[in-house]
Amino acid sequence: MSKNILRLAVLGAICGCGAAQAQTNVTVYGLIDATISTVDNANANGARLTGIQTAWFSGNRLGFRGSEDLGNGLKAIFKLESEFVVGTGAMDTPGVIFNRDSWVGMQDTQTFGQVTLGRQNTLPRDFAQTYGDAYGTSAIGYEEGGFTNVNNFKQMIFYAGSATGTRYDNGLVWKKVFDNGIVAGAGYQFGETPGNFSRGSTKAAALGYNGSNYVISGFYNTADTGNAITPATEKHKSYSLGGSYLFDGFRINGGYFRYTADQGALGGRTDNAWTISTKITPSGPFDYELGYQVMKTSNGAYNADGTGTLNAFSDAATATATGSGKKSTLYGSMFYHLSKRTELYLAADYMKLTDGYRVASANGFKNQTEIAVGMRTRF
Protein backbone atom coordinates (compact mmCIF):
# COMPACT_ATOMS: atom_id res chain seq x y z
CA MET A 1 0.00 0.00 0.00
CA SER A 2 1.50 3.37 -0.97
CA LYS A 3 1.94 6.09 1.62
CA ASN A 4 -0.74 8.30 0.01
CA ILE A 5 -3.25 5.45 -0.05
CA LEU A 6 -2.46 4.69 3.59
CA ARG A 7 -3.04 8.31 4.50
CA LEU A 8 -6.41 8.35 2.77
CA ALA A 9 -7.42 5.06 4.36
CA VAL A 10 -6.56 6.29 7.83
CA LEU A 11 -8.33 9.58 7.18
CA GLY A 12 -11.48 7.76 6.10
CA ALA A 13 -11.37 5.51 9.17
CA ILE A 14 -10.94 8.43 11.55
CA CYS A 15 -13.35 11.03 10.18
CA GLY A 16 -15.39 9.31 7.51
CA CYS A 17 -13.99 11.65 4.85
CA GLY A 18 -13.75 10.62 1.22
CA ALA A 19 -10.95 11.13 -1.25
CA ALA A 20 -12.41 14.51 -2.20
CA GLN A 21 -11.00 15.96 1.01
CA ALA A 22 -7.56 16.26 -0.61
CA GLN A 23 -6.55 19.27 1.48
CA THR A 24 -6.51 17.06 4.59
CA ASN A 25 -3.42 15.01 5.41
CA VAL A 26 -3.15 12.26 8.06
CA THR A 27 0.07 10.32 8.61
CA VAL A 28 0.67 7.17 10.65
CA TYR A 29 4.21 6.95 12.00
CA GLY A 30 6.25 5.20 14.65
CA LEU A 31 9.62 4.54 16.23
CA ILE A 32 11.03 1.36 17.78
CA ASP A 33 14.17 1.49 19.95
CA ALA A 34 15.29 -1.85 21.42
CA THR A 35 18.13 -1.86 23.97
CA ILE A 36 20.10 -4.67 25.64
CA SER A 37 22.09 -3.33 28.56
CA THR A 38 24.14 -4.39 31.54
CA VAL A 39 24.18 -2.29 34.70
CA ASP A 40 25.99 -2.76 38.00
CA ASN A 41 24.68 -2.08 41.54
CA ALA A 42 21.26 -3.25 40.40
CA ASN A 43 20.28 -4.40 43.91
CA ALA A 44 21.36 -3.92 47.52
CA ASN A 45 24.12 -6.54 47.06
CA GLY A 46 25.65 -4.72 44.11
CA ALA A 47 24.68 -7.42 41.60
CA ARG A 48 24.72 -6.82 37.86
CA LEU A 49 21.54 -6.87 35.77
CA THR A 50 21.62 -7.69 32.04
CA GLY A 51 18.57 -7.67 29.80
CA ILE A 52 16.20 -5.63 27.67
CA GLN A 53 15.79 -2.32 29.44
CA THR A 54 13.81 0.85 28.83
CA ALA A 55 14.81 2.18 25.40
CA TRP A 56 18.11 4.03 25.74
CA PHE A 57 17.55 6.93 23.35
CA SER A 58 13.89 7.24 22.38
CA GLY A 59 10.57 6.22 23.83
CA ASN A 60 8.90 3.64 21.58
CA ARG A 61 5.89 5.23 19.95
CA LEU A 62 2.98 4.93 17.56
CA GLY A 63 1.35 8.12 16.40
CA PHE A 64 -1.11 9.92 14.15
CA ARG A 65 -0.31 13.38 12.85
CA GLY A 66 -2.67 15.45 10.72
CA SER A 67 -3.36 18.81 9.21
CA GLU A 68 -6.10 20.46 7.18
CA ASP A 69 -5.44 23.38 4.86
CA LEU A 70 -8.05 26.03 5.70
CA GLY A 71 -6.80 28.50 3.11
CA ASN A 72 -4.65 31.65 3.14
CA GLY A 73 -1.84 29.88 5.01
CA LEU A 74 -4.01 28.73 7.93
CA LYS A 75 -3.99 25.06 8.98
CA ALA A 76 -5.80 22.99 11.59
CA ILE A 77 -3.32 20.50 13.10
CA PHE A 78 -3.40 17.61 15.55
CA LYS A 79 -1.17 14.92 17.03
CA LEU A 80 -1.99 11.69 18.89
CA GLU A 81 0.99 9.66 20.12
CA SER A 82 1.25 6.67 22.46
CA GLU A 83 4.31 5.03 24.01
CA PHE A 84 4.84 1.32 24.56
CA VAL A 85 7.47 -0.99 26.09
CA VAL A 86 9.26 -2.84 23.29
CA GLY A 87 10.27 -5.83 25.42
CA THR A 88 6.69 -6.73 26.42
CA GLY A 89 4.40 -4.69 24.20
CA ALA A 90 2.76 -3.17 27.28
CA MET A 91 1.53 0.41 27.42
CA ASP A 92 4.15 2.72 28.92
CA THR A 93 1.46 4.34 31.09
CA PRO A 94 -1.19 1.73 31.95
CA GLY A 95 -4.70 2.86 31.10
CA VAL A 96 -3.58 5.92 29.09
CA ILE A 97 -3.68 5.50 25.32
CA PHE A 98 -2.01 8.71 24.14
CA ASN A 99 0.42 9.37 26.98
CA ARG A 100 2.96 11.22 24.83
CA ASP A 101 0.74 13.60 22.86
CA SER A 102 -2.93 14.37 22.59
CA TRP A 103 -3.45 17.85 21.20
CA VAL A 104 -5.16 19.94 18.54
CA GLY A 105 -4.26 23.39 17.30
CA MET A 106 -3.99 26.05 14.61
CA GLN A 107 -0.93 27.05 12.61
CA ASP A 108 -0.06 29.95 10.33
CA THR A 109 3.70 30.30 10.14
CA GLN A 110 3.52 33.67 8.37
CA THR A 111 1.36 35.40 10.98
CA PHE A 112 0.75 34.18 14.54
CA GLY A 113 2.80 30.96 14.40
CA GLN A 114 1.27 27.95 16.16
CA VAL A 115 -1.14 27.44 19.06
CA THR A 116 -1.82 23.95 20.49
CA LEU A 117 -4.12 22.72 23.25
CA GLY A 118 -3.94 19.40 25.13
CA ARG A 119 -1.27 17.01 26.41
CA GLN A 120 2.12 17.94 24.95
CA ASN A 121 5.75 18.70 25.73
CA THR A 122 6.44 21.51 28.14
CA LEU A 123 7.57 24.65 26.35
CA PRO A 124 10.96 24.81 28.18
CA ARG A 125 11.70 21.22 27.15
CA ASP A 126 11.37 22.10 23.47
CA PHE A 127 13.74 25.06 23.80
CA ALA A 128 16.32 23.39 26.09
CA GLN A 129 16.60 20.15 24.07
CA THR A 130 18.94 21.86 21.60
CA TYR A 131 21.65 21.98 24.31
CA GLY A 132 20.36 19.73 27.14
CA ASP A 133 22.38 16.73 25.97
CA ALA A 134 24.19 15.57 22.82
CA TYR A 135 21.07 14.28 21.06
CA GLY A 136 18.80 17.30 20.59
CA THR A 137 18.00 19.02 17.33
CA SER A 138 20.31 21.62 15.78
CA ALA A 139 17.57 24.29 15.63
CA ILE A 140 14.42 25.38 17.47
CA GLY A 141 11.19 25.02 15.54
CA TYR A 142 7.54 24.10 15.79
CA GLU A 143 8.23 20.40 16.28
CA GLU A 144 8.50 18.94 19.76
CA GLY A 145 11.90 17.76 20.99
CA GLY A 146 13.23 15.74 23.87
CA PHE A 147 16.17 14.56 25.89
CA THR A 148 17.78 11.13 25.97
CA ASN A 149 15.54 8.45 27.43
CA VAL A 150 18.03 6.51 29.58
CA ASN A 151 17.66 6.94 33.33
CA ASN A 152 21.10 7.92 34.57
CA PHE A 153 21.41 11.21 32.73
CA LYS A 154 17.93 12.15 31.51
CA GLN A 155 17.05 13.89 34.80
CA MET A 156 18.30 17.23 33.45
CA ILE A 157 15.01 17.36 31.55
CA PHE A 158 13.02 17.79 34.78
CA TYR A 159 14.39 21.33 35.21
CA ALA A 160 12.31 22.06 32.10
CA GLY A 161 9.28 20.32 33.59
CA SER A 162 5.84 21.16 34.91
CA ALA A 163 3.44 20.29 37.73
CA THR A 164 2.79 16.99 35.90
CA GLY A 165 6.31 16.03 34.82
CA THR A 166 7.98 16.76 31.51
CA ARG A 167 4.69 17.20 29.63
CA TYR A 168 1.72 19.44 30.21
CA ASP A 169 -1.63 17.90 31.00
CA ASN A 170 -4.29 20.43 29.93
CA GLY A 171 -1.62 22.59 28.34
CA LEU A 172 -1.84 25.62 26.05
CA VAL A 173 1.31 26.46 24.05
CA TRP A 174 2.14 29.24 21.60
CA LYS A 175 5.25 29.23 19.41
CA LYS A 176 6.43 31.55 16.67
CA VAL A 177 9.47 31.16 14.40
CA PHE A 178 10.26 34.57 12.95
CA ASP A 179 11.98 35.13 9.61
CA ASN A 180 14.95 36.83 11.29
CA GLY A 181 15.87 33.68 13.27
CA ILE A 182 14.19 34.61 16.55
CA VAL A 183 11.93 31.96 18.10
CA ALA A 184 9.52 32.83 20.92
CA GLY A 185 7.04 30.85 22.95
CA ALA A 186 4.69 30.86 25.93
CA GLY A 187 3.12 27.95 27.77
CA TYR A 188 0.38 27.56 30.35
CA GLN A 189 -0.91 24.45 32.11
CA PHE A 190 -4.39 24.67 33.62
CA GLY A 191 -4.46 23.33 37.17
CA GLU A 192 -8.02 21.99 36.96
CA THR A 193 -8.64 22.60 40.70
CA PRO A 194 -12.11 23.93 41.61
CA GLY A 195 -11.91 27.21 43.49
CA ASN A 196 -8.14 27.52 43.07
CA PHE A 197 -7.09 28.60 39.58
CA SER A 198 -3.34 28.53 40.24
CA ARG A 199 -3.02 25.20 42.08
CA GLY A 200 -1.50 22.60 39.78
CA SER A 201 -0.75 25.20 37.11
CA THR A 202 2.49 25.90 35.25
CA LYS A 203 3.58 29.05 33.41
CA ALA A 204 6.57 29.39 31.09
CA ALA A 205 8.15 31.75 28.58
CA ALA A 206 11.01 30.97 26.22
CA LEU A 207 13.14 32.81 23.68
CA GLY A 208 15.74 31.58 21.23
CA TYR A 209 17.71 32.45 18.12
CA ASN A 210 18.63 30.18 15.20
CA GLY A 211 21.83 31.55 13.74
CA SER A 212 23.63 30.42 10.60
CA ASN A 213 25.69 27.83 12.49
CA TYR A 214 24.67 28.32 16.11
CA VAL A 215 21.62 28.33 18.38
CA ILE A 216 21.02 30.26 21.61
CA SER A 217 17.94 29.73 23.77
CA GLY A 218 16.61 30.05 27.28
CA PHE A 219 13.45 29.85 29.36
CA TYR A 220 11.78 30.91 32.59
CA ASN A 221 9.43 28.41 34.23
CA THR A 222 7.24 28.42 37.33
CA ALA A 223 4.72 25.94 38.75
CA ASP A 224 2.44 25.53 41.75
CA THR A 225 2.06 21.86 42.66
CA GLY A 226 -0.15 22.81 45.63
CA ASN A 227 0.58 19.74 47.71
CA ALA A 228 -2.16 18.06 49.67
CA ILE A 229 -0.61 18.76 53.08
CA THR A 230 0.16 22.47 52.80
CA PRO A 231 -1.64 23.86 49.73
CA ALA A 232 -0.04 27.29 50.11
CA THR A 233 3.45 25.88 49.52
CA GLU A 234 5.20 24.05 46.71
CA LYS A 235 6.11 26.95 44.47
CA HIS A 236 8.71 25.86 41.92
CA LYS A 237 10.84 28.04 39.64
CA SER A 238 13.55 27.31 37.10
CA TYR A 239 15.42 29.13 34.39
CA SER A 240 18.06 28.11 31.91
CA LEU A 241 20.34 29.47 29.21
CA GLY A 242 22.36 27.52 26.68
CA GLY A 243 23.18 26.92 23.08
CA SER A 244 25.06 25.00 20.47
CA TYR A 245 27.68 25.76 17.82
CA LEU A 246 28.27 23.80 14.61
CA PHE A 247 31.49 23.61 12.61
CA ASP A 248 33.18 21.06 10.32
CA GLY A 249 31.16 18.03 11.39
CA PHE A 250 31.18 18.96 15.09
CA ARG A 251 28.41 20.29 17.26
CA ILE A 252 29.24 21.65 20.72
CA ASN A 253 26.38 22.06 23.22
CA GLY A 254 26.36 23.66 26.65
CA GLY A 255 23.88 25.05 29.13
CA TYR A 256 23.12 26.08 32.70
CA PHE A 257 19.96 25.38 34.76
CA ARG A 258 18.90 26.87 38.09
CA TYR A 259 15.95 25.60 40.09
CA THR A 260 14.36 26.66 43.40
CA ALA A 261 11.43 25.16 45.30
CA ASP A 262 9.44 25.91 48.43
CA GLN A 263 9.15 22.54 50.23
CA GLY A 264 6.95 23.62 53.11
CA ALA A 265 8.26 22.54 56.51
CA LEU A 266 11.36 21.03 54.83
CA GLY A 267 12.52 24.48 53.76
CA GLY A 268 13.73 25.80 50.43
CA ARG A 269 15.62 23.81 47.82
CA THR A 270 18.15 25.20 45.35
CA ASP A 271 19.72 23.36 42.41
CA ASN A 272 22.49 24.46 40.10
CA ALA A 273 23.16 22.26 37.09
CA TRP A 274 25.23 22.46 33.94
CA THR A 275 25.99 20.33 30.92
CA ILE A 276 28.44 20.21 28.04
CA SER A 277 28.43 17.75 25.14
CA THR A 278 29.49 17.22 21.57
CA LYS A 279 28.22 15.34 18.53
CA ILE A 280 30.71 14.41 15.82
CA THR A 281 29.35 13.55 12.37
CA PRO A 282 32.15 12.72 9.91
CA SER A 283 31.29 11.63 6.40
CA GLY A 284 30.19 8.01 6.30
CA PRO A 285 27.78 5.87 8.30
CA PHE A 286 29.15 6.57 11.82
CA ASP A 287 28.56 9.39 14.29
CA TYR A 288 29.82 9.83 17.85
CA GLU A 289 28.53 11.61 20.97
CA LEU A 290 30.17 12.50 24.29
CA GLY A 291 28.77 14.47 27.19
CA TYR A 292 29.16 15.41 30.84
CA GLN A 293 26.64 16.91 33.23
CA VAL A 294 26.50 17.96 36.88
CA MET A 295 23.42 18.40 39.06
CA LYS A 296 24.14 20.01 42.44
CA THR A 297 21.29 20.08 44.96
CA SER A 298 21.04 21.95 48.25
CA ASN A 299 18.39 20.74 50.74
CA GLY A 300 16.56 18.59 48.20
CA ALA A 301 13.67 16.48 49.48
CA TYR A 302 13.95 12.69 49.28
CA ASN A 303 11.15 10.45 48.09
CA ALA A 304 8.84 8.86 50.66
CA ASP A 305 11.15 5.92 51.42
CA GLY A 306 14.31 8.07 51.39
CA THR A 307 16.03 6.18 48.56
CA GLY A 308 16.18 9.01 46.01
CA THR A 309 16.38 12.79 45.67
CA LEU A 310 13.15 14.02 44.10
CA ASN A 311 13.30 15.27 40.54
CA ALA A 312 12.71 18.97 40.02
CA PHE A 313 9.04 20.09 40.07
CA SER A 314 8.02 17.05 42.15
CA ASP A 315 5.46 17.32 44.93
CA ALA A 316 7.29 16.97 48.26
CA ALA A 317 4.11 16.42 50.32
CA THR A 318 5.12 12.93 51.47
CA ALA A 319 8.81 13.71 52.00
CA THR A 320 10.17 13.73 55.54
CA ALA A 321 13.89 14.36 54.98
CA THR A 322 16.25 16.29 52.74
CA GLY A 323 19.86 16.11 51.66
CA SER A 324 22.49 18.08 49.78
CA GLY A 325 24.92 16.69 47.24
CA LYS A 326 25.92 16.29 43.64
CA LYS A 327 25.22 13.92 40.79
CA SER A 328 27.75 13.80 37.94
CA THR A 329 27.34 11.73 34.79
CA LEU A 330 29.70 11.03 31.90
CA TYR A 331 28.15 9.42 28.82
CA GLY A 332 29.00 8.52 25.26
CA SER A 333 27.70 6.66 22.23
CA MET A 334 28.48 5.52 18.70
CA PHE A 335 25.89 5.07 15.94
CA TYR A 336 26.15 3.07 12.73
CA HIS A 337 23.49 4.19 10.28
CA LEU A 338 22.22 1.39 8.06
CA SER A 339 19.88 3.85 6.31
CA LYS A 340 18.18 7.17 6.97
CA ARG A 341 15.63 5.38 9.14
CA THR A 342 17.54 2.55 10.83
CA GLU A 343 20.68 2.48 12.98
CA LEU A 344 22.65 0.35 15.41
CA TYR A 345 24.31 1.84 18.49
CA LEU A 346 26.71 1.27 21.35
CA ALA A 347 26.27 3.48 24.41
CA ALA A 348 27.54 3.79 27.98
CA ASP A 349 27.39 6.09 30.99
CA TYR A 350 29.05 6.43 34.39
CA MET A 351 27.18 8.12 37.24
CA LYS A 352 28.83 9.30 40.46
CA LEU A 353 27.02 10.58 43.56
CA THR A 354 28.56 12.71 46.29
CA ASP A 355 27.41 13.63 49.79
CA GLY A 356 23.63 13.42 50.25
CA TYR A 357 22.47 13.08 46.65
CA ARG A 358 20.59 9.78 46.24
CA VAL A 359 19.36 7.83 43.19
CA ALA A 360 16.93 4.98 43.88
CA SER A 361 18.19 2.82 41.01
CA ALA A 362 21.71 2.88 42.49
CA ASN A 363 20.40 1.02 45.57
CA GLY A 364 22.45 2.97 48.10
CA PHE A 365 25.72 2.86 46.12
CA LYS A 366 27.61 6.02 45.16
CA ASN A 367 28.19 5.09 41.53
CA GLN A 368 26.68 3.12 38.68
CA THR A 369 27.84 2.11 35.21
CA GLU A 370 25.64 1.13 32.25
CA ILE A 371 26.70 -0.31 28.90
CA ALA A 372 24.21 -0.95 26.10
CA VAL A 373 23.79 -2.01 22.49
CA GLY A 374 20.65 -1.41 20.52
CA MET A 375 18.78 -0.84 17.32
CA ARG A 376 16.45 2.01 16.42
CA THR A 377 14.19 2.27 13.39
CA ARG A 378 11.42 4.61 12.25
CA PHE A 379 8.49 4.26 9.89
Helices and strands as residue ranges (DSSP letters): H 3-15, E 24-39, E 49-53, E 60-71, E 74-84, E 101-108, E 113-121, H 123-128, H 151-154, G 155-160, E 167-177, E 182-189, E 202-210, E 214-224, E 235-247, E 250-262, G 264-266, E 268-280, E 286-301, E 322-337, E 342-355, G 360-362, E 367-378
